[in-house]
Amino acid sequence: MQLPPSPPVDAVKFCDFVTASPTPFHAVHNISKRLVSAGFKAISERSVDPATLTAGGKFFYTRNQSSIVAFTLPPSPSPSTAVSFAVGHLDSPCLKVRPISKKTKDGYLQVGVELYGGGIWHSWFDRDLSLAGRVIVADSKGQDPTFTSKLVKIDRPILRIPTLAIHLDRTMNEAFKFNKETNYRPILGLVAEQLNSTGAEGKDKSRSGTPIPFSGTSTPGEQKKPEEDVSKMSERHHPLLLAVLADELGCEIGDIHDFELSLFDVQPSTVGGLSNEFVFSPRIDNLMTCFASIEGLCEASEKDRVAEENNIHCVILFDNEEVGSVSHHGAESNLLPSFVERIVSLPDYKHAGYHQVLSNSFLVSADMGHAINPNYADRYEPDHAPKINGGVVIKTNANQRYTSNAQTTFLLRNVAKKAGVPVQEFEIRNDSSCGSTVGPHLSTHVRTVDIGLAQLAMHSIRETAGSADVRHYIDLFRTYFEAFSKIDQALKVD
């Protein structure tokens, strides 16, 4: 019996990255570690000293813990130096815990959630779910307390959204319909279990031994310390949920002052298929772009690769694309313009000016695309039906849902040709609605092309992409950073 080939190394690394990154906060944290390992220096967007941004340097900064800007400066900038941008987004459709999540019904502890983005929500039923995100934790107490935003990821299933048994609804297989509010509350546990965990004094305890009142109020006769915020949090969220968070963070329950938590499937991302040709994973849209663009930037920044390229290389990964990009850390924020403003304030670039730099710059808006699904082939325009492992997809839409045009696609194809990466085309059928990307928001500033990789089941809790396409994507970004300024010089438009 012939054994399948070994999984591609890059695909395995991608799977590890996704498994470790259930939220944009975790993705930014893991990307930051990758950049540091490649010699990039972390700086603060709020207080960066221009003197530290030296020629030939490699830097990155974050905003809101959920977006990131990574860039390299050329060793010898010239009057024609511009920016080669690659951008994407870190968020994916998910369920977010409500500010008041505490719900109890028919003996079950339930968690109130809000739907984020346009998910395939039925795919979340009967999955092993857990929680991840960031928690605002008190570092010190007293008159002038200090606080830190800490990441949390609970690596065991604690939540479930159960479907109704087929015996109670024989039409289930004909049309799976459900109410997104009343039928979509994850189960956290049983009320009896919480009651059983109550101590003799009527107080729940975390595994760290910290007492918390079950009802959300202090036990009669107990004097609660003024600085403790337990009652406020436990009125909004189940005390046992707070206890689990405290255990994961290694803090007291009273140290937890707020949080932003999302549900995620604990099943790891993996390479699969008979010949290991697939990646089965959550959040392929759009962590694949995030992973590949950063890998391409790191590879292009190696000393033996930067001699001929004169452009600034910049990857910007935004949050909130799935809900319209309108936030302080989304693509409609000032994150990209403020980066250019910072660059033109440096002595080496003052001669160019803000508008000239943007006019000469180029932006690759990278998001995932739709692979042809053999079970629904009639939903695709036959000549624009990309295949998995078929290389990079150029996405075009006459109504500017994608911003590719003849100039920008020509340049992208030449980058792909130099990289040895195959190119595919995608356009939506005229009788279908078209998705969009961060590209339309950013194309008002800079020339833009929209690209991606082909995948199946976009916005499902488990998506499918090609394992060989991971290296295709990395090679494209690496070559783009290594060679775009020369490729751009060969085309005269304005």
C-alpha positions as CSV (number, residue, x, y, z in Angstrom):
1,M,0.0,0.0,0.0
2,Q,1.4,3.4,-1.0
3,L,1.5,5.9,1.8
4,P,0.3,9.4,1.2
5,P,3.0,12.1,0.8
6,S,4.0,14.1,3.9
7,P,1.9,17.2,4.6
8,P,3.5,20.3,3.2
9,V,5.6,22.0,5.9
10,D,4.0,25.5,5.3
11,A,0.5,24.0,5.5
12,V,1.4,22.4,8.9
13,K,2.8,25.7,10.2
14,F,-0.4,27.5,9.0
15,C,-2.5,24.9,10.9
16,D,-0.5,25.5,14.1
17,F,-1.0,29.2,13.7
18,V,-4.7,29.0,13.3
19,T,-5.2,26.6,16.2
20,A,-3.2,29.0,18.4
21,S,-5.2,32.0,17.1
22,P,-8.9,31.7,17.9
23,T,-9.4,35.5,18.0
24,P,-7.8,38.5,16.3
25,F,-6.1,39.3,19.7
26,H,-4.3,35.9,19.7
27,A,-3.5,36.2,16.0
28,V,-1.8,39.6,16.5
29,H,0.1,38.1,19.5
30,N,1.3,35.2,17.5
31,I,2.2,37.3,14.5
32,S,4.2,39.6,16.8
33,K,6.2,36.7,18.0
34,R,6.9,35.6,14.4
35,L,8.1,39.1,13.5
36,V,10.4,39.3,16.6
37,S,12.0,36.0,15.6
38,A,12.7,37.5,12.1
39,G,14.4,40.5,13.6
40,F,11.6,43.0,13.6
41,K,11.5,45.5,16.4
42,A,8.3,46.3,18.3
43,I,7.5,50.0,18.5
44,S,4.5,51.9,20.0
45,E,2.2,53.8,17.6
46,R,1.5,56.2,20.4
47,S,5.0,57.2,21.3
48,V,7.4,56.1,18.5
49,D,10.7,58.2,18.3
50,P,11.3,58.9,14.6
51,A,15.1,58.6,15.3
52,T,14.5,54.8,15.9
53,L,13.2,54.3,12.3
54,T,16.5,53.9,10.7
55,A,17.2,53.0,7.0
56,G,17.2,49.2,6.5
57,G,15.3,48.7,9.8
58,K,12.4,46.3,10.4
59,F,9.5,47.3,12.7
60,F,6.0,46.6,13.8
61,Y,3.3,48.1,16.0
62,T,-0.2,47.1,17.0
63,R,-3.5,48.9,17.6
64,N,-6.2,47.6,20.0
65,Q,-4.4,44.3,20.2
66,S,-6.4,43.3,17.1
67,S,-4.7,45.0,14.2
68,I,-1.0,45.2,13.2
69,V,1.3,47.1,11.0
70,A,4.7,45.5,10.0
71,F,7.2,47.2,7.7
72,T,10.7,47.3,6.5
73,L,12.6,50.5,5.4
74,P,15.0,50.2,2.4
75,P,18.7,50.6,3.0
76,S,19.0,53.4,0.5
77,P,15.8,55.3,-0.1
78,S,15.5,57.4,-3.3
79,P,13.1,60.1,-4.5
80,S,11.0,57.4,-6.2
81,T,10.6,55.3,-3.1
82,A,7.0,54.3,-2.4
83,V,5.2,51.7,-0.3
84,S,4.4,48.2,-1.4
85,F,1.4,47.4,0.7
86,A,-0.1,43.9,1.4
87,V,-3.3,44.1,3.5
88,G,-5.9,41.7,4.9
89,H,-8.1,41.2,7.9
90,L,-7.8,39.1,11.1
91,D,-11.4,38.7,12.1
92,S,-13.8,35.9,11.1
93,P,-17.6,35.3,11.7
94,C,-18.1,34.0,15.2
95,L,-20.3,34.2,18.3
96,K,-19.4,36.8,20.9
97,V,-20.4,36.7,24.6
98,R,-22.9,39.5,25.4
99,P,-22.1,42.2,28.0
100,I,-24.8,40.5,30.1
101,S,-24.5,36.8,29.3
102,K,-26.0,35.2,32.4
103,K,-29.0,33.0,31.4
104,T,-30.7,30.1,33.1
105,K,-33.5,27.9,31.6
106,D,-35.0,24.5,32.4
107,G,-32.1,23.5,34.6
108,Y,-29.4,24.6,32.2
109,L,-26.8,27.3,32.6
110,Q,-26.7,29.2,29.3
111,V,-24.6,32.0,27.8
112,G,-26.1,34.9,25.9
113,V,-24.2,35.5,22.6
114,E,-24.3,37.9,19.7
115,L,-23.6,36.9,16.1
116,Y,-20.6,38.6,14.6
117,G,-20.4,38.9,10.8
118,G,-22.2,36.7,8.2
119,G,-21.5,33.2,9.4
120,I,-23.0,29.9,8.2
121,W,-24.6,29.7,11.6
122,H,-26.1,26.2,11.4
123,S,-22.5,24.9,11.2
124,W,-22.0,25.9,14.8
125,F,-24.6,23.4,16.1
126,D,-23.2,20.3,17.9
127,R,-19.6,21.5,18.0
128,D,-17.2,21.3,20.9
129,L,-17.0,25.0,21.8
130,S,-14.9,27.1,24.1
131,L,-14.0,30.7,24.9
132,A,-11.1,32.9,24.0
133,G,-10.4,36.7,24.0
134,R,-9.1,39.3,26.3
135,V,-9.8,40.2,29.9
136,I,-9.2,43.4,31.8
137,V,-7.5,42.4,35.0
138,A,-6.5,44.5,38.0
139,D,-2.7,44.5,38.6
140,S,-2.9,46.4,41.8
141,K,-5.6,47.7,44.1
142,G,-6.1,50.7,46.3
143,Q,-6.7,54.4,45.5
144,D,-4.8,54.3,42.2
145,P,-5.3,50.8,40.7
146,T,-3.6,49.7,37.5
147,F,-5.1,47.3,34.9
148,T,-3.8,45.0,32.1
149,S,-5.5,43.5,29.1
150,K,-4.6,39.8,29.2
151,L,-5.3,37.1,26.6
152,V,-7.2,34.0,27.6
153,K,-7.9,30.8,25.7
154,I,-9.7,27.9,27.3
155,D,-8.4,24.7,25.6
156,R,-11.2,22.4,26.5
157,P,-14.9,22.2,25.4
158,I,-17.2,24.0,27.8
159,L,-20.1,25.1,25.6
160,R,-22.5,23.4,23.2
161,I,-25.4,24.5,20.9
162,P,-27.5,21.3,20.6
163,T,-29.8,20.6,17.7
164,L,-33.3,19.3,18.2
165,A,-33.6,15.5,17.8
166,I,-35.0,14.2,14.5
167,H,-37.7,12.4,16.5
168,L,-39.1,15.8,17.6
169,D,-39.0,17.4,14.1
170,R,-39.2,15.1,11.2
171,T,-38.7,18.0,8.8
172,M,-35.2,18.7,10.1
173,N,-33.5,17.3,7.0
174,E,-35.7,19.1,4.6
175,A,-35.1,22.6,5.9
176,F,-33.0,23.3,9.0
177,K,-34.5,26.5,10.3
178,F,-33.9,28.0,13.7
179,N,-34.3,31.2,15.6
180,K,-30.9,32.9,16.0
181,E,-31.9,34.2,19.4
182,T,-34.1,31.7,21.2
183,N,-32.6,28.5,19.6
184,Y,-29.0,29.7,19.6
185,R,-28.0,30.0,23.3
186,P,-25.0,27.8,24.1
187,I,-25.3,25.5,27.1
188,L,-22.6,26.0,29.7
189,G,-23.6,23.5,32.3
190,L,-26.4,22.4,34.7
191,V,-27.9,24.5,37.4
192,A,-27.6,21.5,39.7
193,E,-23.9,21.4,39.2
194,Q,-23.5,25.0,40.2
195,L,-25.7,24.4,43.3
196,N,-23.6,21.4,44.2
197,S,-20.4,23.4,43.9
198,T,-21.8,25.9,46.5
199,G,-20.0,25.6,49.8
200,A,-21.5,25.4,53.3
201,E,-21.6,29.2,53.5
202,G,-23.5,29.4,50.2
203,K,-20.4,30.6,48.2
204,D,-19.1,29.1,45.0
205,K,-15.3,28.6,44.7
206,S,-13.0,28.6,41.8
207,R,-10.2,25.9,41.7
208,S,-7.9,28.6,43.1
209,G,-10.2,28.8,46.2
210,T,-11.6,32.3,45.6
211,P,-15.1,32.5,47.0
212,I,-17.8,34.1,44.9
213,P,-21.5,34.5,45.7
214,F,-23.8,32.3,43.7
215,S,-26.6,34.9,43.5
216,G,-24.4,37.8,42.5
217,T,-24.7,39.3,45.9
218,S,-22.7,39.0,49.1
219,T,-23.6,36.2,51.6
220,P,-25.5,37.6,54.6
221,G,-23.1,38.8,57.2
222,E,-20.1,38.9,54.8
223,Q,-18.3,42.2,54.6
224,K,-17.2,42.7,50.9
225,K,-14.1,44.7,50.3
226,P,-14.7,48.1,48.6
227,E,-12.3,47.4,45.8
228,E,-13.8,44.1,44.8
229,D,-16.0,44.1,41.7
230,V,-17.2,40.5,42.0
231,S,-20.9,41.4,42.5
232,K,-21.1,43.6,39.4
233,M,-19.5,40.9,37.2
234,S,-21.4,38.0,38.7
235,E,-24.6,39.8,38.2
236,R,-23.8,40.0,34.4
237,H,-22.1,36.6,34.0
238,H,-22.3,33.1,35.6
239,P,-20.0,32.9,38.6
240,L,-18.6,29.6,37.4
241,L,-17.7,31.1,34.1
242,L,-15.8,33.8,36.0
243,A,-14.1,31.1,38.0
244,V,-12.9,29.3,34.9
245,L,-11.5,32.6,33.5
246,A,-9.7,33.4,36.8
247,D,-8.2,29.9,36.9
248,E,-6.9,30.3,33.3
249,L,-5.4,33.7,34.1
250,G,-4.0,32.8,37.5
251,C,-5.8,35.7,39.2
252,E,-8.6,36.2,41.7
253,I,-12.1,36.5,40.4
254,G,-12.4,40.0,41.9
255,D,-9.5,41.0,39.7
256,I,-11.6,40.6,36.6
257,H,-13.2,43.9,35.6
258,D,-14.4,43.3,32.0
259,F,-13.8,41.1,29.0
260,E,-14.3,40.6,25.3
261,L,-14.8,36.9,24.6
262,S,-15.6,34.8,21.5
263,L,-16.6,31.2,21.1
264,F,-14.4,28.9,19.0
265,D,-14.3,25.3,18.0
266,V,-11.6,23.4,20.0
267,Q,-11.0,20.9,17.1
268,P,-7.5,21.8,15.8
269,S,-6.8,22.8,12.3
270,T,-5.3,20.0,10.2
271,V,-4.0,18.9,6.9
272,G,-6.2,16.2,5.3
273,G,-7.3,14.4,2.1
274,L,-6.1,11.2,0.6
275,S,-2.9,12.9,-0.5
276,N,-2.8,15.6,2.2
277,E,-3.9,18.0,-0.4
278,F,-6.4,19.9,1.8
279,V,-6.4,22.1,4.9
280,F,-9.4,21.5,7.1
281,S,-9.7,24.4,9.5
282,P,-11.7,27.2,11.0
283,R,-10.9,30.9,10.1
284,I,-9.1,30.1,6.8
285,D,-10.9,33.3,5.8
286,N,-8.8,35.3,6.4
287,L,-6.0,34.0,8.6
288,M,-4.5,32.3,5.5
289,T,-3.7,35.8,4.1
290,C,-2.4,37.0,7.5
291,F,-0.1,34.0,7.8
292,A,1.2,34.1,4.2
293,S,1.7,37.8,4.0
294,I,3.7,37.9,7.2
295,E,5.8,34.9,6.1
296,G,6.4,36.5,2.7
297,L,7.5,39.8,4.4
298,C,9.8,37.9,6.8
299,E,11.4,35.9,3.9
300,A,11.8,39.1,1.8
301,S,13.5,40.9,4.7
302,E,16.4,38.4,4.9
303,K,19.7,40.3,4.2
304,D,20.5,38.4,1.0
305,R,17.2,39.4,-0.6
306,V,16.9,43.2,0.0
307,A,19.7,44.6,-2.2
308,E,17.8,45.5,-5.3
309,E,14.4,46.6,-3.9
310,N,13.9,50.3,-3.2
311,N,10.3,50.3,-1.8
312,I,9.1,50.3,1.7
313,H,7.4,47.0,2.4
314,C,4.4,47.0,4.6
315,V,1.8,44.5,5.8
316,I,-1.3,45.9,7.5
317,L,-3.8,43.4,9.0
318,F,-7.1,45.0,10.1
319,D,-9.9,44.0,12.4
320,N,-13.7,44.2,11.8
321,E,-13.7,43.6,8.0
322,E,-16.6,41.1,8.5
323,V,-18.8,43.9,9.8
324,G,-17.9,46.7,7.5
325,S,-14.4,47.8,8.6
326,V,-15.8,50.9,10.4
327,S,-13.8,51.0,13.6
328,H,-10.6,52.6,15.0
329,H,-8.8,49.4,14.0
330,G,-10.6,48.6,10.8
331,A,-9.8,49.5,7.2
332,E,-11.8,52.7,7.3
333,S,-9.7,54.0,10.1
334,N,-6.6,56.2,9.7
335,L,-4.3,53.2,10.2
336,L,-2.9,53.2,6.7
337,P,-2.9,57.0,6.1
338,S,-1.2,57.6,9.5
339,F,1.5,55.1,8.6
340,V,2.3,57.1,5.4
341,E,2.2,60.4,7.3
342,R,4.7,58.9,9.8
343,I,7.0,57.8,6.9
344,V,7.0,61.2,5.1
345,S,8.0,62.9,8.4
346,L,11.3,61.0,8.3
347,P,14.3,62.9,6.9
348,D,14.9,60.4,4.1
349,Y,11.3,60.9,2.8
350,K,10.5,64.5,3.3
351,H,11.3,65.4,-0.3
352,A,8.4,63.2,-1.6
353,G,5.5,64.2,0.5
354,Y,2.3,62.4,1.5
355,H,0.4,62.5,-1.7
356,Q,3.4,61.7,-3.9
357,V,4.3,58.6,-1.9
358,L,0.7,57.4,-2.1
359,S,0.5,58.0,-5.8
360,N,3.5,55.9,-6.4
361,S,2.5,53.1,-4.0
362,F,0.6,49.9,-4.7
363,L,-1.7,47.8,-2.5
364,V,-2.5,44.1,-2.7
365,S,-5.9,43.6,-0.9
366,A,-5.8,39.9,-0.1
367,D,-8.8,37.9,1.1
368,M,-9.9,34.4,0.4
369,G,-11.9,33.5,-2.7
370,H,-14.4,30.8,-3.7
371,A,-13.3,27.5,-5.1
372,I,-15.8,25.7,-7.3
373,N,-17.9,23.3,-5.3
374,P,-18.7,20.2,-7.4
375,N,-22.1,19.8,-5.6
376,Y,-23.2,23.3,-6.5
377,A,-21.4,23.9,-9.8
378,D,-24.3,25.8,-11.3
379,R,-23.7,28.6,-8.8
380,Y,-20.5,29.6,-10.5
381,E,-19.8,31.5,-13.8
382,P,-18.1,28.6,-15.7
383,D,-15.1,30.6,-16.9
384,H,-14.4,32.0,-13.5
385,A,-14.5,29.0,-11.2
386,P,-11.2,28.7,-9.4
387,K,-9.8,25.4,-8.2
388,I,-8.1,24.5,-4.9
389,N,-4.3,24.3,-5.2
390,G,-4.7,26.1,-8.5
391,G,-2.7,29.2,-7.3
392,V,-3.6,32.8,-6.6
393,V,-7.1,34.1,-7.6
394,I,-7.5,37.6,-9.0
395,K,-10.9,38.9,-8.0
396,T,-12.8,41.3,-10.3
397,N,-16.2,43.0,-10.1
398,A,-17.4,45.7,-12.4
399,N,-19.4,47.3,-9.6
400,Q,-16.3,47.7,-7.5
401,R,-17.0,45.2,-4.8
402,Y,-13.5,44.2,-5.8
403,T,-11.2,46.9,-7.0
404,S,-9.0,45.2,-9.5
405,N,-8.6,46.9,-12.9
406,A,-6.5,46.3,-16.0
407,Q,-3.5,48.2,-14.6
408,T,-3.4,46.5,-11.2
409,T,-4.1,43.0,-12.5
410,F,-1.4,43.3,-15.1
411,L,1.1,44.2,-12.4
412,L,-0.1,41.4,-10.2
413,R,0.2,38.9,-13.0
414,N,3.8,39.9,-13.6
415,V,4.6,39.5,-9.9
416,A,3.0,36.0,-10.0
417,K,4.9,35.1,-13.2
418,K,8.2,36.1,-11.6
419,A,7.3,34.1,-8.5
420,G,6.3,31.0,-10.6
421,V,2.8,31.1,-9.1
422,P,-0.2,30.1,-11.2
423,V,-3.0,32.6,-11.5
424,Q,-6.8,32.1,-11.7
425,E,-9.7,34.5,-12.3
426,F,-12.9,34.9,-10.3
427,E,-16.1,36.9,-11.1
428,I,-19.5,36.3,-9.6
429,R,-22.5,35.4,-11.7
430,N,-24.8,38.2,-12.7
431,D,-27.7,36.6,-10.8
432,S,-25.7,36.3,-7.5
433,S,-24.6,38.9,-4.9
434,C,-20.9,39.6,-4.5
435,G,-19.0,39.8,-1.3
436,S,-16.3,42.4,-0.7
437,T,-13.0,43.1,1.0
438,V,-11.0,45.9,2.6
439,G,-9.9,46.8,-1.0
440,P,-12.8,49.3,-1.8
441,H,-12.1,51.2,1.4
442,L,-8.4,51.5,0.7
443,S,-8.4,52.0,-3.1
444,T,-9.5,55.7,-2.5
445,H,-5.9,56.2,-1.3
446,V,-3.8,53.9,-3.5
447,R,-3.8,51.7,-6.6
448,T,-5.3,48.4,-5.5
449,V,-5.8,44.8,-6.7
450,D,-8.0,42.2,-5.0
451,I,-6.6,38.7,-4.8
452,G,-7.0,35.5,-2.7
453,L,-6.9,31.8,-2.6
454,A,-9.6,29.4,-3.5
455,Q,-11.5,27.7,-0.6
456,L,-14.7,25.9,0.1
457,A,-17.4,26.6,2.7
458,M,-16.4,30.2,3.4
459,H,-17.7,31.4,6.7
460,S,-18.5,27.9,8.0
461,I,-17.1,26.9,11.4
462,R,-14.8,24.5,9.4
463,E,-13.5,25.6,6.0
464,T,-11.4,23.8,3.3
465,A,-8.4,25.1,1.3
466,G,-5.5,23.7,-0.5
467,S,-2.3,22.7,1.3
468,A,-0.1,23.4,-1.7
469,D,-1.7,26.9,-2.1
470,V,-0.1,28.0,1.2
471,R,3.4,28.0,-0.4
472,H,1.9,29.6,-3.6
473,Y,0.6,32.5,-1.4
474,I,3.9,32.9,0.5
475,D,5.9,32.9,-2.7
476,L,3.7,35.6,-4.3
477,F,4.0,37.9,-1.3
478,R,7.7,37.4,-1.0
479,T,8.3,38.1,-4.7
480,Y,6.0,41.1,-4.5
481,F,8.1,42.6,-1.8
482,E,11.4,41.7,-3.5
483,A,10.6,42.9,-7.0
484,F,7.5,45.1,-7.3
485,S,9.2,48.5,-7.8
486,K,11.1,47.3,-10.9
487,I,8.0,45.6,-12.3
488,D,6.0,48.8,-11.7
489,Q,8.6,50.9,-13.7
490,A,7.9,48.8,-16.9
491,L,4.2,50.0,-17.1
492,K,3.4,53.6,-18.1
493,V,-0.2,54.7,-17.4
494,D,-0.4,58.3,-16.2
